[in-house]
Amino acid sequence: MSEKVRTGIYISEDLLRECDEYLSKNGGSRSELIESALRLYLATRKIKDKSEVLVPELAECISAASDEGITKISKGLFRYAVEVEMLIALLAETFEVSKNHLKDVRREAVNNVRRTRGKINLDDLIMRNEREGIVDNDDSPIQGLDYRDGT
């Protein structure tokens, strides 16, 4: 640590009063507070001076990583949308559904996704429908089918 030098400075009365209020609550001396404030200010200035070099390089790295992530997510969403489109096309060919019933199913689906924050799966939906008496187990065309063990 270098030797301390006594110096005189001019400071506004309001700022000096604010410093004294801070010191009365937190302890310390004016000299310590001013020295700490100057160190922080000068470090901030150094960072600002170098930021002309650092910030653009950092922004470029962040942008590249972000673009890569966005591309991966977009490709995944596209594949998911293709599968959903295939399922919808198969269901539309298989079942006749009225517009009102479709509207009710969509409303329920939106509510379920909101309620579960998107963590809903087919097993849970089937079990809920069975509990509510929506599905008649005896007439189910896939009764006994368990996709998890391949039977």
C-alpha positions in Angstrom: 0.0 0.0 0.0 1.4 3.4 -0.9 1.9 6.3 1.5 -1.1 8.5 2.0 -0.9 12.2 1.0 -2.9 15.0 2.4 -4.8 17.1 -0.1 -7.6 19.6 -0.2 -10.7 19.3 -2.4 -13.8 21.3 -3.0 -17.1 19.5 -2.7 -20.7 20.7 -2.6 -22.4 21.1 0.8 -25.2 18.7 -0.2 -22.8 15.9 -1.2 -20.7 16.4 1.9 -23.8 16.2 4.0 -24.9 13.0 2.2 -21.4 11.5 2.8 -21.6 12.4 6.5 -25.1 10.8 6.8 -23.8 7.6 5.1 -20.8 7.5 7.5 -22.9 8.1 10.6 -25.0 5.0 9.6 -22.1 2.8 8.3 -19.0 4.0 10.1 -15.7 4.9 8.6 -14.0 8.2 7.8 -14.5 10.8 5.0 -11.0 9.9 3.7 -11.9 6.2 3.5 -15.2 6.9 1.8 -13.7 9.3 -0.8 -10.8 6.9 -1.5 -13.2 4.0 -2.1 -15.4 6.1 -4.3 -12.5 7.3 -6.3 -11.2 3.7 -6.8 -14.7 2.6 -7.9 -15.0 5.5 -10.3 -11.6 5.0 -11.8 -12.2 1.3 -12.3 -15.5 2.0 -14.0 -13.7 4.5 -16.3 -11.1 1.9 -17.2 -13.8 -0.6 -18.0 -15.6 2.0 -20.1 -12.5 2.8 -22.0 -11.8 -0.8 -22.8 -15.5 -1.6 -23.5 -15.1 -0.2 -27.0 -13.1 -3.4 -27.6 -14.6 -5.8 -25.2 -18.3 -5.1 -25.6 -18.5 -5.6 -29.4 -16.5 -8.9 -29.1 -18.7 -10.0 -26.2 -21.9 -9.0 -28.1 -20.7 -11.0 -31.2 -20.1 -14.1 -29.1 -23.5 -13.9 -27.4 -25.1 -13.3 -30.8 -23.4 -16.3 -32.3 -24.4 -18.6 -29.4 -28.0 -17.2 -29.5 -28.3 -17.8 -33.2 -27.1 -21.4 -32.8 -29.7 -22.0 -30.1 -32.4 -20.4 -32.1 -31.6 -22.6 -35.1 -31.7 -25.8 -32.9 -35.0 -24.8 -31.4 -36.5 -23.9 -34.8 -35.5 -27.2 -36.3 -37.0 -29.1 -33.3 -40.2 -27.1 -33.5 -40.5 -27.8 -37.2 -40.1 -31.5 -36.7 -42.7 -31.4 -33.9 -45.1 -29.4 -36.1 -44.7 -32.1 -38.9 -45.6 -34.8 -36.5 -48.6 -32.9 -35.1 -49.8 -32.2 -38.6 -49.6 -35.9 -39.5 -51.6 -36.8 -36.4 -54.3 -34.2 -37.1 -54.6 -35.4 -40.7 -55.0 -39.0 -39.6 -57.6 -38.0 -37.0 -59.5 -35.9 -39.4 -59.7 -38.8 -41.9 -60.8 -41.2 -39.1 -63.3 -39.2 -37.1 -66.2 -36.9 -37.9 -66.2 -34.1 -35.3 -68.6 -31.2 -35.2 -67.2 -27.6 -35.1 -68.8 -27.1 -31.7 -67.2 -30.2 -30.2 -63.8 -29.3 -31.7 -64.2 -25.8 -30.1 -64.9 -27.4 -26.7 -61.9 -29.8 -27.1 -59.6 -26.9 -28.0 -60.8 -24.8 -25.1 -60.2 -27.7 -22.7 -56.8 -28.4 -24.2 -55.8 -24.7 -23.8 -57.0 -24.7 -20.2 -55.1 -28.0 -19.4 -51.9 -26.8 -21.0 -52.1 -23.5 -19.0 -52.9 -25.4 -15.8 -50.1 -27.9 -16.2 -47.7 -25.4 -17.8 -47.4 -27.7 -20.9 -46.5 -30.8 -18.9 -49.4 -32.9 -19.9 -49.2 -36.4 -21.3 -51.5 -38.9 -22.9 -51.5 -41.3 -19.9 -52.7 -38.5 -17.5 -55.4 -37.4 -20.0 -56.7 -41.0 -20.4 -56.7 -41.6 -16.6 -58.5 -38.2 -16.0 -61.1 -39.1 -18.7 -61.7 -42.5 -17.0 -62.1 -40.8 -13.6 -64.7 -38.4 -15.1 -66.5 -41.2 -16.9 -65.8 -39.9 -20.3 -64.2 -43.1 -21.5 -65.9 -46.5 -21.4 -63.2 -49.0 -20.8 -65.2 -51.9 -22.2 -65.6 -50.3 -25.6 -62.1 -49.0 -25.9 -60.5 -50.1 -29.2 -57.0 -50.2 -27.6 -58.0 -51.9 -24.4 -55.0 -53.7 -22.9 -52.5 -51.9 -25.1 -49.5 -50.7 -23.2 -47.0 -48.9 -25.4 -44.4 -48.8 -22.7 -43.7 -52.5 -22.7 -44.6 -53.1 -26.4 -47.7 -55.2 -25.7 
